[in-house]
Amino acid sequence: MGVARFLEDIVQHRLALLDTMVFIYLLEEHPVYASLAATVLEAIETEQLTGVTSTLTLTELLMAPAQVDDAQAMQDYELYLTHFPNLIVYPLDVEAAREAARVRAMTGLPTPDAIQLATATVAGADVIITNDKRWQGKVGDLHILLLDDYVER
């Protein structure tokens, strides 16, 4: 399908939940998915779409630099995520925790996945951008866009 089709599809939505891997693909310059990650983040930055992600994403992004005790990289990643234009970093508050428990109970997904899906619900997202095929069919009315579906082969 390609990057152009991905952009067409994402800008049809109002609020997109971004799974952690979107950021990881960009930051690690993934050879297959970095261009798709850059496309969605550019759409958010230029106000074609609003993004939301959970504070869990921050935890997951900080993990790699924390493992090597790189305080500067941790600070850089935190600033990048928390100051990204038109991106809401949604906290794991009581409402989101309650919804995550419900999602986990209904789907059997691991807690981190349930937190991301719950964040989409409580934040009012109308699309989820991920590459996690396990989420398909487990998000109610939310639409899922899998990055893998847009890779030109």
Phi and psi in degrees as GROMACS dihedral restraints (atoms count N, CA, C in turn):
[ dihedral_restraints ]
;  ai    aj    ak    al  type     phi  dphi    fc
    3     4     5     6     1    94.9    20    10
    4     5     6     7     1   171.7    20    10
    6     7     8     9     1   -63.9    20    10
    7     8     9    10     1   -42.0    20    10
    9    10    11    12     1   -60.9    20    10
   10    11    12    13     1   -43.5    20    10
   12    13    14    15     1   -67.0    20    10
   13    14    15    16     1   -37.6    20    10
   15    16    17    18     1   -60.2    20    10
   16    17    18    19     1   -45.7    20    10
   18    19    20    21     1   -61.6    20    10
   19    20    21    22     1   -44.6    20    10
   21    22    23    24     1   -56.3    20    10
   22    23    24    25     1   -42.9    20    10
   24    25    26    27     1   -72.2    20    10
   25    26    27    28     1   -39.3    20    10
   27    28    29    30     1   -72.9    20    10
   28    29    30    31     1   -34.6    20    10
   30    31    32    33     1   -75.4    20    10
   31    32    33    34     1    -4.1    20    10
   33    34    35    36     1   -77.5    20    10
   34    35    36    37     1    -8.6    20    10
   36    37    38    39     1  -106.7    20    10
   37    38    39    40     1   164.9    20    10
   39    40    41    42     1   -99.8    20    10
   40    41    42    43     1   -47.8    20    10
   42    43    44    45     1  -136.9    20    10
   43    44    45    46     1   118.6    20    10
   45    46    47    48     1  -110.5    20    10
   46    47    48    49     1   127.8    20    10
   48    49    50    51     1   -79.8    20    10
   49    50    51    52     1   124.9    20    10
   51    52    53    54     1  -101.9    20    10
   52    53    54    55     1   120.9    20    10
   54    55    56    57     1   -70.9    20    10
   55    56    57    58     1   156.1    20    10
   57    58    59    60     1   -52.1    20    10
   58    59    60    61     1   -37.9    20    10
   60    61    62    63     1   -61.6    20    10
   61    62    63    64     1   -24.9    20    10
   63    64    65    66     1   -59.1    20    10
   64    65    66    67     1   -45.7    20    10
   66    67    68    69     1   -70.5    20    10
   67    68    69    70     1   -40.8    20    10
   69    70    71    72     1   -62.6    20    10
   70    71    72    73     1   -43.8    20    10
   72    73    74    75     1   -58.3    20    10
   73    74    75    76     1   -40.4    20    10
   75    76    77    78     1   -71.9    20    10
   76    77    78    79     1   -49.9    20    10
   78    79    80    81     1   -64.0    20    10
   79    80    81    82     1   -33.0    20    10
   81    82    83    84     1   -93.8    20    10
   82    83    84    85     1     5.2    20    10
   84    85    86    87     1    50.3    20    10
   85    86    87    88     1    52.4    20    10
   87    88    89    90     1   -58.3    20    10
   88    89    90    91     1   129.8    20    10
   90    91    92    93     1   -64.2    20    10
   91    92    93    94     1   -24.1    20    10
   93    94    95    96     1  -100.0    20    10
   94    95    96    97     1   -40.6    20    10
   96    97    98    99     1  -106.9    20    10
   97    98    99   100     1    -9.2    20    10
   99   100   101   102     1   -59.5    20    10
  100   101   102   103     1   -38.8    20    10
  102   103   104   105     1   -67.6    20    10
  103   104   105   106     1   -34.6    20    10
  105   106   107   108     1   -70.4    20    10
  106   107   108   109     1   -41.0    20    10
  108   109   110   111     1   -62.0    20    10
  109   110   111   112     1   -43.8    20    10
  111   112   113   114     1   -62.6    20    10
  112   113   114   115     1   -37.0    20    10
  114   115   116   117     1   -63.3    20    10
  115   116   117   118     1   -47.9    20    10
  117   118   119   120     1   -68.2    20    10
  118   119   120   121     1   -38.8    20    10
  120   121   122   123     1   -69.3    20    10
  121   122   123   124     1   -34.3    20    10
  123   124   125   126     1   -67.6    20    10
  124   125   126   127     1   -38.5    20    10
  126   127   128   129     1   -62.5    20    10
  127   128   129   130     1   -37.6    20    10
  129   130   131   132     1   -70.3    20    10
  130   131   132   133     1   -46.4    20    10
  132   133   134   135     1   -60.5    20    10
  133   134   135   136     1   -35.0    20    10
  135   136   137   138     1   -95.0    20    10
  136   137   138   139     1    15.6    20    10
  138   139   140   141     1    64.5    20    10
  139   140   141   142     1    24.9    20    10
  141   142   143   144     1   -80.6    20    10
  142   143   144   145     1   -12.9    20    10
  144   145   146   147     1  -164.2    20    10
  145   146   147   148     1   149.8    20    10
  147   148   149   150     1  -104.2    20    10
  148   149   150   151     1   142.9    20    10
  150   151   152   153     1  -112.6    20    10
  151   152   153   154     1   154.2    20    10
  153   154   155   156     1  -141.7    20    10
  154   155   156   157     1   144.6    20    10
  156   157   158   159     1  -147.2    20    10
  157   158   159   160     1   162.1    20    10
  159   160   161   162     1   -85.2    20    10
  160   161   162   163     1   157.8    20    10
  162   163   164   165     1   -61.0    20    10
  163   164   165   166     1   -20.6    20    10
  165   166   167   168     1   -57.8    20    10
  166   167   168   169     1   -35.9    20    10
  168   169   170   171     1   -59.5    20    10
  169   170   171   172     1   -41.9    20    10
  171   172   173   174     1   -61.0    20    10
  172   173   174   175     1   -45.0    20    10
  174   175   176   177     1   -56.0    20    10
  175   176   177   178     1   -47.4    20    10
  177   178   179   180     1   -67.9    20    10
  178   179   180   181     1   -35.8    20    10
  180   181   182   183     1   -69.3    20    10
  181   182   183   184     1   -34.2    20    10
  183   184   185   186     1   -78.0    20    10
  184   185   186   187     1   -14.3    20    10
  186   187   188   189     1   -59.3    20    10
  187   188   189   190     1   -49.6    20    10
  189   190   191   192     1   -60.9    20    10
  190   191   192   193     1   -50.0    20    10
  192   193   194   195     1   -66.5    20    10
  193   194   195   196     1   -28.4    20    10
  195   196   197   198     1   -67.2    20    10
  196   197   198   199     1   -35.0    20    10
  198   199   200   201     1   -62.2    20    10
  199   200   201   202     1   -30.5    20    10
  201   202   203   204     1  -105.8    20    10
  202   203   204   205     1    13.2    20    10
  204   205   206   207     1    55.6    20    10
  205   206   207   208     1    44.5    20    10
  207   208   209   210     1   -99.0    20    10
  208   209   210   211     1    86.4    20    10
  210   211   212   213     1   -62.1    20    10
  211   212   213   214     1   -35.8    20    10
  213   214   215   216     1   -65.9    20    10
  214   215   216   217     1   -44.1    20    10
  216   217   218   219     1   -64.2    20    10
  217   218   219   220     1   -39.2    20    10
  219   220   221   222     1   -60.1    20    10
  220   221   222   223     1   -45.4    20    10
  222   223   224   225     1   -64.2    20    10
  223   224   225   226     1   -42.4    20    10
  225   226   227   228     1   -62.3    20    10
  226   227   228   229     1   -45.4    20    10
  228   229   230   231     1   -64.4    20    10
  229   230   231   232     1   -41.7    20    10
  231   232   233   234     1   -62.6    20    10
  232   233   234   235     1   -46.9    20    10
  234   235   236   237     1   -62.8    20    10
  235   236   237   238     1   -41.0    20    10
  237   238   239   240     1   -57.4    20    10
  238   239   240   241     1   -50.2    20    10
  240   241   242   243     1   -71.7    20    10
  241   242   243   244     1   -44.0    20    10
  243   244   245   246     1   -78.7    20    10
  244   245   246   247     1   -13.9    20    10
  246   247   248   249     1  -115.6    20    10
  247   248   249   250     1    11.5    20    10
  249   250   251   252     1   -69.5    20    10
  250   251   252   253     1   128.9    20    10
  252   253   254   255     1   -61.6    20    10
  253   254   255   256     1   136.3    20    10
  255   256   257   258     1    63.7    20    10
  256   257   258   259     1    23.2    20    10
  258   259   260   261     1  -117.8    20    10
  259   260   261   262     1   125.1    20    10
  261   262   263   264     1   -98.0    20    10
  262   263   264   265     1   125.5    20    10
  264   265   266   267     1   -97.1    20    10
  265   266   267   268     1   102.6    20    10
  267   268   269   270     1   -82.8    20    10
  268   269   270   271     1   130.2    20    10
  270   271   272   273     1   -76.6    20    10
  271   272   273   274     1   154.6    20    10
  273   274   275   276     1   -83.2    20    10
  274   275   276   277     1    83.2    20    10
  276   277   278   279     1   -91.9    20    10
  277   278   279   280     1  -174.2    20    10
  279   280   281   282     1   -62.1    20    10
  280   281   282   283     1   -43.0    20    10
  282   283   284   285     1   -62.2    20    10
  283   284   285   286     1   -45.2    20    10
  285   286   287   288     1   -66.4    20    10
  286   287   288   289     1   -37.9    20    10
  288   289   290   291     1   -64.2    20    10
  289   290   291   292     1   -41.8    20    10
  291   292   293   294     1   -62.3    20    10
  292   293   294   295     1   -44.2    20    10
  294   295   296   297     1   -67.0    20    10
  295   296   297   298     1   -38.0    20    10
  297   298   299   300     1   -62.4    20    10
  298   299   300   301     1   -40.0    20    10
  300   301   302   303     1   -63.1    20    10
  301   302   303   304     1   -41.9    20    10
  303   304   305   306     1   -63.1    20    10
  304   305   306   307     1   -46.1    20    10
  306   307   308   309     1   -61.3    20    10
  307   308   309   310     1   -45.4    20    10
  309   310   311   312     1   -62.4    20    10
  310   311   312   313     1   -43.0    20    10
  312   313   314   315     1   -64.2    20    10
  313   314   315   316     1   -38.0    20    10
  315   316   317   318     1   -81.2    20    10
  316   317   318   319     1   -28.0    20    10
  318   319   320   321     1  -111.5    20    10
  319   320   321   322     1   -22.7    20    10
  321   322   323   324     1    76.3    20    10
  322   323   324   325     1     6.4    20    10
  324   325   326   327     1   -68.1    20    10
  325   326   327   328     1   153.2    20    10
  327   328   329   330     1   -60.8    20    10
  328   329   330   331     1   155.7    20    10
  330   331   332   333     1   -53.7    20    10
  331   332   333   334     1   -45.2    20    10
  333   334   335   336     1   -58.4    20    10
  334   335   336   337     1   -41.3    20    10
  336   337   338   339     1   -65.0    20    10
  337   338   339   340     1   -42.5    20    10
  339   340   341   342     1   -62.2    20    10
  340   341   342   343     1   -36.8    20    10
  342   343   344   345     1   -64.8    20    10
  343   344   345   346     1   -44.2    20    10
  345   346   347   348     1   -62.3    20    10
  346   347   348   349     1   -46.2    20    10
  348   349   350   351     1   -65.4    20    10
  349   350   351   352     1   -38.7    20    10
  351   352   353   354     1   -63.9    20    10
  352   353   354   355     1   -39.2    20    10
  354   355   356   357     1   -60.0    20    10
  355   356   357   358     1   -42.7    20    10
  357   358   359   360     1   -58.1    20    10
  358   359   360   361     1   -44.2    20    10
  360   361   362   363     1   -66.9    20    10
  361   362   363   364     1   -52.8    20    10
  363   364   365   366     1   -70.9    20    10
  364   365   366   367     1   -26.3    20    10
  366   367   368   369     1   -81.7    20    10
  367   368   369   370     1   -14.4    20    10
  369   370   371   372     1    85.7    20    10
  370   371   372   373     1    25.4    20    10
  372   373   374   375     1   -65.0    20    10
  373   374   375   376     1   149.4    20    10
  375   376   377   378     1  -112.2    20    10
  376   377   378   379     1     0.4    20    10
  378   379   380   381     1  -153.5    20    10
  379   380   381   382     1   150.3    20    10
  381   382   383   384     1  -119.3    20    10
  382   383   384   385     1   131.5    20    10
  384   385   386   387     1  -110.8    20    10
  385   386   387   388     1   118.1    20    10
  387   388   389   390     1  -154.8    20    10
  388   389   390   391     1  -176.4    20    10
  390   391   392   393     1  -133.0    20    10
  391   392   393   394     1    16.2    20    10
  393   394   395   396     1   -94.0    20    10
  394   395   396   397     1    99.8    20    10
  396   397   398   399     1   -65.0    20    10
  397   398   399   400     1   -21.6    20    10
  399   400   401   402     1   -64.3    20    10
  400   401   402   403     1   -19.5    20    10
  402   403   404   405     1   -80.0    20    10
  403   404   405   406     1   -18.2    20    10
  405   406   407   408     1   -61.2    20    10
  406   407   408   409     1   135.1    20    10
  408   409   410   411     1    77.5    20    10
  409   410   411   412     1     4.9    20    10
  411   412   413   414     1  -121.3    20    10
  412   413   414   415     1    15.0    20    10
  414   415   416   417     1  -122.6    20    10
  415   416   417   418     1    20.3    20    10
  417   418   419   420     1    62.2    20    10
  418   419   420   421     1  -127.6    20    10
  420   421   422   423     1   -82.3    20    10
  421   422   423   424     1    -7.3    20    10
  423   424   425   426     1   -68.9    20    10
  424   425   426   427     1   140.0    20    10
  426   427   428   429     1   -88.9    20    10
  427   428   429   430     1   139.1    20    10
  429   430   431   432     1  -112.7    20    10
  430   431   432   433     1   131.8    20    10
  432   433   434   435     1  -111.0    20    10
  433   434   435   436     1   116.0    20    10
  435   436   437   438     1   -90.9    20    10
  436   437   438   439     1   125.6    20    10
  438   439   440   441     1   -56.0    20    10
  439   440   441   442     1   -36.9    20    10
  441   442   443   444     1   -59.7    20    10
  442   443   444   445     1   -26.9    20    10
  444   445   446   447     1   -70.4    20    10
  445   446   447   448     1   -14.3    20    10
  447   448   449   450     1  -107.9    20    10
  448   449   450   451     1     1.7    20    10
  450   451   452   453     1   -74.4    20    10
  451   452   453   454     1   128.6    20    10
  453   454   455   456     1   -80.9    20    10
  454   455   456   457     1   124.9    20    10
